Amino acid sequence: MQLGDWVEFEIIVSKQSKGPGSSPSTQNMGRVRRGMVIGVRNVYDVVGGNPPQLANPQPVLIVAVSLHRAYRVFPHDATPTSPPTPRRSRQRRVASPPNQPVAMSNDDDDWHAVDDQQLSLLIAEQIGTWITAGQMFTAYDITMALRTANPRLIIKHDRVRPLVHSVMNSAVVSGLYERESASFNTNQATRYLPIEA
């Protein structure tokens, strides 16, 4: 499995205490969850001592199921699946003021607002594409890519920016990417750079 792949899983990795140490264990969630692979890291047996010793490294997938929740999953407990189909947002029709001409338009030219859930999915998929390609990017790069890929959606950068930073926290914590401050003319932005393996 690769970064950006969608998987289903029911069993997650948790920590089981053993005397002065701990070891990775599994826990059945009782229902199948679906998410995107955003990272890979190792889990270890922790042997007591000062300092504690790490042994028996085992790779786990970091699977994001929402913007704020990710699980560790052993690769053999994850099944590849297709990404969810974004829900189509309802278009709000606004009545024109009285005695004003009504602009006639073709439905193909209408712009649609995007709800938070759909925007979150679009951002996660776009970030997965950039991570898989090993590219550096900023939140503005993601906004522009989303606008190019979805020309009829209203995508505001002020909504995208905090969601990108939230998703990328997991990638930074898992050691896939690092963040740095970058200057663009008079503006400051956070840039995400892939960490070489």
N, C-alpha and C positions, 0 to 999 in steps of 0.2 A: 504494500500500500504506500501511496505517496501523499505528500502534503496537498491539501485541497480535495482529496477523495472524500466521498460521503460514505458513511458506514452505519450499520445498525448493531446494537449491542444490548445485552440484558445484564451482563456481569461486569462489575467494575473492580478496580484494584483499591484496596484499603490497607490500613496498617494494623497489624496485630501485635500487641505487646507481649514480650516473652522475657520475664524476669527483668534484668536491667537493660535489655535491648528490645528490638522489635524486628518484624519481618513482614514482607508484603503478603497480603492475603486477598481473597476474592469475596465479593458480596453480591448476591443476586438482588437486583432492584425490583423484581416482581413484574416488570413490564419492559417491553422493547422500546429503546430510545434511538433516535436518529440524529447524527451530527456530522460535522466536518473535521477531518484530521488537520490540526493546526501545528502539531509538533510531535517530536519523539524524544524521550529521555529515558534514563535508567532509574530503576528502583533497586534498593539494596537491603540485605539483612544488616541490621545494626547490632554490633556486638558491644556489650557494656565495657566500660573502661574510661580512662581519662587521658586523651580524648577518645570518644567512641570510635570503633573501627567499622568500616564498611566492607561488606563481602557479598559475593554471589550477585553481580549486577545482572539485571534482567530488563530488556527494553520494553517500554510501554508506549502506547499511542496517547497523545493528548487530544481528546475529541471535544470540540465545542458544540454544545446543544443550543446555546443562546448567547447573546452578547456578554452575559455575566456569569455563565456557568459552563465549566468544562470538567470532564472526567478523565481519569487514567484508565486505560483498557489494554489488557494483554492482546497482542495481534491475533492470536488464535481464537479470541472471544469476539472479534469484530468481523462482520460480514459486509462486503461491498454492497452498496445500494445506489439508487439514483437520487439526485437532489430533489427536494420538495418542489412542487409546482407553486410559484408565487400566486397568492390570491389576488384577483383583480379588484382594484379599489373602485368603489362606486363613484361615479362622476357627479359632482354637485352642479345642478343647473341654477344659474342666477338669473332672476327675472330682470329685464332692463327697466330703467325708470320710465314712467309714463311720458308720452309724447317724444320719445327718443327713438331714432331709427335703430332697428335691430340688424346687427351684422349677420349676414347669412354665411355659414361656413360648412365645409365638408367635414364629416365626422373624422376623416383621416387626419385633418389638421388640428383637431382638438388636443389640448394639453391636459394631462391627468395628474392630479396630486397623488403622491405615494404615501401610504400609511407607514407607521413605525416598523411593523413586522416585515412588510415587503422590503423597506429600505434596509433593514438589518440583514435580510437574506442576500440582497444585491451586494451589500458591502462585503459580507463574509465570502461570497463567491469571487468577487473582484480581488480581494486580498489574497485568497487562495491561489488565484492565477499568478499574481506578482510573486508570491512566496515560492511557488513551484518553479517559476522561471529564475529564481534567485536574484531578483532585481531590487535595487534600492528605490524608495518612494517616500512621498509625503502624503498627508491626508488630501492635499489639493490634487495630487496626481490621481488619487482614487476618485475624487469628485469629477474630474475631467473625463476619466475613463468611463464612469457611470453615465455621464451626460452623452458621451459619444455612442455608447452601447444602447442607450434608452432615450432616443431623441424626443419622444412625446411625453416623457415624464418630467415633472417639475422637481428638480433635485437641487436643494440649497446647500451650499458648502457649510453654513453654520450648523446644519443638522448632521452632516456627514462627519465633520471633524471630530466631535467627541466620541462618536461610535467607532471610528477608526482607531483612536487612541485606546479605547476600551478593549477592542479585539486584540490589538497588538500587545497589550500587557502580557497576555499568555505567551506570545511568541518571544517576548523579551525575557520573561521569567524562565522559559524552557531553554534559553540559550541559542535559539535559532537566529534571532535578530538583536541588534543593539540600536539604541536611539541616540541621536546627537542633535544639537541645535544648529540650524543653518540660517544664513541670511540671504534673502532674495530682495535685491534693491533695498528698500527701507523696511521690509517686513521680516519678521523672525518666524521660523517654522520648525517643527520637529521632523527630522528625516530618519527613516528606518533603513539600516544597512544589514545585509546578511552576514552572519559570522561564518567564516571559512571553517569547514570541518577539519 
